[in-house]
Amino acid sequence: MVWKDKIGAFMVVGGLICLLCGCDPLTRYKVATTVFDGVPRMPPADQYCQEFHEQATVQEREAEARKKLEQKDTESVHPPYAEKRCDACHDKNTESGFVVPRDKLCGVCHQNFIKGTFGHGPAVVGACLSCHVPHNSKFPKLLKVSKDELCKTCHHEERLSKGMHDKVTSKNIACTDCHDPHSGNRKFFLK
């Protein structure tokens, strides 16, 4: 009789350990129904499999997006695009094809982006695509071109301090090393 009590206690402890520490859900269910009364039924197999597949798909997408973001020195990917969440930005039922007007689109997620007294024109009016691409880029931060070339795509005018700018650019210092490309509290967006 003493051995039967010990074996029963061992089974209960083993079952609880398995239940609490892991095993596949079916094993946990079998152990739980053996030890306890009133354990809710498992969902139907097709529902359980669908939920498992959806969860695995989400985890795969997240892992893929993280991997692509880790490669940001050579490539950048917009997370909703990497996660195939096209409907975060696109809406087939609107005339424009976007969830909001194009000049407000980036502001849906990137709120309170403009900080400071001075704002860079394209950033202020929501023309983010003047500098950035929406899906993926071979440059960091979804830039259209390298940060060394970016400002030159629009700014062709003579710089106020041409001599200093020429020296700085000859040493491969990018405009964004001194100027914030979006906004700032100082004139010329100086950092």
KAWO-V546631 format. One line per field, one symbol per residue. psi: psi as a letter, one per 40 degrees, with the letter a starting at -180 (. if undefined). Layout:
psi = ???
This chain:
psi = ddddddddddddddddddddeaiidddddddddddiiehiiiiiddddddddddddddddddddddddddfeddiihhddddefgdeddiheeiddeidiideeddeddgifdhhidhhhddddeffdeddiidciieiiffidiiddeddeddgeihidgddddddddeefhideddhhediieiiefh.
